């Protein structure tokens, strides 16, 4: 999995003197550049290794590790060239920056990653979530939140009155509204998010693709994003639905038009 750091923090990456697992000898300099998702270089440099070294460290300053606004994660590439007596060999390393507001209740999650770990003590059979890495836990929580946000709520199940639009999705929740909710309702939605995240992590498809570093894939006309959105027609797993089914508008069709 990619190395992940908090936004606006310094990062040290080690560049190995090898290409596709094969060692590279006689490296007398390393040229490198950091590129953002738009292909723009934010930092460049060159370094000369010590005699006999098999790697070199590159320090990427905090000012270069910026999170794109409104997104939990931003990906960067450290592209480098090993300059040897016989030629130039290119490769790269990828790292990600986590936004300071990647997990803010209720904007993009209903439960913090740490609170999710506490919920493991309250609900049985969450072994997949417990065994996952912290990074995969976070990705699964984001997926689960987006799935829940896609489900239509029953306005009668909530005490909020909105003048211009009915309250039909958790995506409409403000911090004030979230804090006003009955604690039992909050507990149900938080549990549902963790249960759904556990279900995602327990599927062979999810684990295989995540291990391969895949963030999205397409089957026919359907595109699935592992790091963010989940297609609406998939709904939630049965155990998660048991937690929040009574708050949903089950009359409306949960599918694409």
Residue, then its C-alpha position, 0 to 999 in steps of 0.5 A: x500500500x502507498x505510504x500515507x502522511x498528514x497534509x503539510x508535513x515533511x516526508x522522507x522517501x528512500x530511493x533504492x538503487x534497483x529497477x524491477x527488483x534488479x540491483x543497479x550498480x555505479x549510480x553516481x547521481x539521482x535526479x528526482x521530481x515530485x508530480x501532483x495528480x495533474x502532472x505538475x512538478x512541485x519539487x525537483x532536485x538532484x543528489x549524489x550518493x555516498x560510495x557503496x550506497x545502495x539507496x538514497x533518501x530524498x526529503x520532500x518539504x511540508x509545503x509540497x505535500x498539500x491536500x486537494x481541497x474537498x478531498x480526503x486523499x491526494x496522490x503524488x508521484x516521486x519520479x526519479x532517474x538513476x544516472x549511471x556510467x552506462x545510462x539513465x534508468x527511470x522509476x517512481x514511488x507513489x505516496x498519498x497525503x491525507x487531508x486534515x478534514x478527511x474524517x470530520x463528522x458528519x461531513x464525510x463520516x459518521x464515525x471516526x477511525x478511532x471510534x470505529x475501533x471501539x465499536x469492535x468491542x461492542x459488536x461481534x463478528x467484525x474480524x475483517x475490519x479488526x484485521x485490516x490495516x489502518x489505511x484500509x480501515x479508513x478507505x472502507x469507512x469512506x466507502x461505507x459512508x458514501x453508501x449510506x449517504x446514497x440511501x433515502x431517509x424517511x423524513x418522519x424519522x427525524x425531528x428536523x424541519x427544513x424550509x426549502x428541502x426535505x431531510x432525506x439524506x445524511x449528506x444534509x446533516x450539519x454539525x448542529x443537526x448531528x449533535x441534536x440527534x438522539x444518541x441511539x440514532x447516532x449509535x445505530x448509524x455509526x454501527x451501520x457504517x462500521x459493519x458495512x466497512x467490515x463487509x467491504x473488507x471481507x469481500x475477496x474482490x475488495x481485498x484483491x483490488x486494494x492489494x493491487x493498488x486499484x482505486x477504481x475499475x469498470x465492468x461494462x457501463x458500471x464504474x466502481x470506486x474503491x476509495x470513495x463511491x459505491x454504486x447505489x444499487x448495491x445498497x448495504x449488507x444485511x447486518x448494516x441494514x438491520x441497524x438503520x432500516x427503520x430510518x430509511x424511506x423503503x417506499x422509494x426505489x433504491x436503484x438507478x433510474 
